[in-house]
Amino acid sequence: MPFDTKVAGVTILAKVTPEQATEVLTPEALQLVAILHRTYEATRQQLLQRRVARQIELDQGHLPDFLPETRHIREDATWRAAKPAPGLADRRVEITGPVDRKMVINALNSGAATFMADFEDSTAPTFSNLVDGQRNLKDAIHQRISFTAPNGKQYNIRKDGKVATLLVRPRGWHLDEKHVLVDGQVVSGSIFDFALYFFHNARKSIDIGIGPYFYVPKMESHLEARLWNDVFNTAQDYIGLPRGTIRATALIETILGAFEMDEIIYELRDHSSGLNCGRWDYIFSFIKKLRQRPEYVLPDRSDISMTTPFMDAYVRLLIKTCHKRGVHAMGGMAAQIPIKNNEAANKAAMDKVRTDKLREVKAGHDGTWVAHPDLVKLALVVFNEHMPQPNQLHIRRDDVHVEAADLLNTNVKGAITDAGIRANVSVSLIYMEAWLRGLGCVPIHNLMEDAATAEISRSQLWQWAKHQARTNEGVPVTAKYLLRVLDEEIEKLAQSMGEQRFKASKMTEAKKHLATQITGEAYSDFLTSLLYNDIIEIDQIKARI
């Protein structure tokens, strides 16, 4: 039986615990979900269709460019976005991670300036993960969160007040929440995640000296930012908060979004807290959007660095754009994690992090991302030395002049190798298997991987097969070759895991899905969409989709 929401037109088809019902899925909160759905779902669907139309244009040979119709916004030097809100003036190190209870506590206690709690790429969207994550964040904002590990170890928020400012990343506009219907329609994952967090925590956030702060992901145009801004205004009106109370940092993690940075800030300007270099998703988007063009075939993932021409141009433009508009330009993720029992390997990994953060702070970034609490101190040392003030908004980067050709420059040194192909297959399999078990943030080969890196890996495999690339060893990369590598890599994993553990895993399902994505033929826009139906929690929904 569906859960009785006590809200007309709202149906929840998943199992709901008493705690979830009384603390998260309350009638008042679900009423906000319903209002936002009824007001904006048609616009969301139009924008998603616009994405499809733009992809067709790209496939036909039209390259991305700056929009002529918004030139006046880019060239008007007089407008500014909102000033930094309380708790967001100094964001020198941000830690990110999923919304499970232990992670939330450790991240808030990590010494980072802010914590981005992620309902998107590092959380597999089982209904229990999402709703329990909302409970965890509500308990954190209301300063009552604690956790007891199976071994009895206690985790509590530090009492000295030095906890990170909380920001929340809801899912992107392309993702649905199929466990929740409004008037018989599936709701947007974005609206579901945003509305529940905002309703339960906006006022308490203000009471504790911060506010309702968000990251908004994977936008492909300023019109998608406009939709977020409209949602923010409606939500603030609904609970009686002044417009402009919300702050949102937009992740520039699509190649199309990179051509509309000014416009995205402009649409969000009363709510904007800047832009972030979502570097891994950006590489994924670059490959995905230009995948039909042989001149945009890229080498091994390990060869694509932040000094690669198209990545360097994107970073420089982002910093210039943000500082011109008075908002933060946030750096990207250091995916490395500490390596135990191997001092040399650990030193090499930490040296990479240090070099990356030094490049960011010297370029003019106002802060950076790390994925592991142990990296917070390292990143802080670098930023404290080179950015003693809270931010670098005064560094205008007037020396930067980025053209469309710079953002599309694929003069990348490197090669396609058998080792790189196998690494992509392995990362994709391991990540997809974990995601199917409800885990969205997975340590693989001493890196903390989320959906973005799995997306790069499988998209490169597709691209290489599509364009019959050759490896550095001279081997043609065909569908047959990649499917053979897939068989070999799954056999390696089966041997390393052991028969019992392998049979209990989701590796067979992961292999089945990955095999559809690496032949250069069928291509799903997002792995998360491809796999989502496999983790839906009730049979009734599977009959609907």
Secondary structure as GFF3:
##gff-version 3
##sequence-region A 1 545
A	DSSP	beta_strand	10	12	.	.	.	ID=ss1
A	DSSP	alpha_helix	18	23	.	.	.	ID=ss2
A	DSSP	alpha_helix	27	59	.	.	.	ID=ss3
A	DSSP	three_ten_helix	68	70	.	.	.	ID=ss4
A	DSSP	alpha_helix	71	75	.	.	.	ID=ss5
A	DSSP	beta_strand	93	97	.	.	.	ID=ss6
A	DSSP	alpha_helix	101	108	.	.	.	ID=ss7
A	DSSP	beta_strand	114	118	.	.	.	ID=ss8
A	DSSP	alpha_helix	127	141	.	.	.	ID=ss9
A	DSSP	beta_strand	146	148	.	.	.	ID=ss10
A	DSSP	beta_strand	154	156	.	.	.	ID=ss11
A	DSSP	beta_strand	165	169	.	.	.	ID=ss12
A	DSSP	beta_strand	176	182	.	.	.	ID=ss13
A	DSSP	beta_strand	185	188	.	.	.	ID=ss14
A	DSSP	alpha_helix	189	207	.	.	.	ID=ss15
A	DSSP	beta_strand	213	216	.	.	.	ID=ss16
A	DSSP	alpha_helix	222	239	.	.	.	ID=ss17
A	DSSP	beta_strand	247	252	.	.	.	ID=ss18
A	DSSP	alpha_helix	255	258	.	.	.	ID=ss19
A	DSSP	alpha_helix	261	267	.	.	.	ID=ss20
A	DSSP	beta_strand	272	277	.	.	.	ID=ss21
A	DSSP	alpha_helix	279	289	.	.	.	ID=ss22
A	DSSP	three_ten_helix	294	296	.	.	.	ID=ss23
A	DSSP	three_ten_helix	301	303	.	.	.	ID=ss24
A	DSSP	alpha_helix	309	324	.	.	.	ID=ss25
A	DSSP	beta_strand	329	334	.	.	.	ID=ss26
A	DSSP	alpha_helix	343	363	.	.	.	ID=ss27
A	DSSP	beta_strand	367	370	.	.	.	ID=ss28
A	DSSP	three_ten_helix	373	375	.	.	.	ID=ss29
A	DSSP	alpha_helix	376	386	.	.	.	ID=ss30
A	DSSP	alpha_helix	404	407	.	.	.	ID=ss31
A	DSSP	alpha_helix	418	436	.	.	.	ID=ss32
A	DSSP	beta_strand	442	444	.	.	.	ID=ss33
A	DSSP	beta_strand	447	449	.	.	.	ID=ss34
A	DSSP	alpha_helix	451	466	.	.	.	ID=ss35
A	DSSP	alpha_helix	479	497	.	.	.	ID=ss36
A	DSSP	alpha_helix	499	504	.	.	.	ID=ss37
A	DSSP	alpha_helix	507	515	.	.	.	ID=ss38
A	DSSP	alpha_helix	527	535	.	.	.	ID=ss39
A	DSSP	alpha_helix	539	542	.	.	.	ID=ss40
###
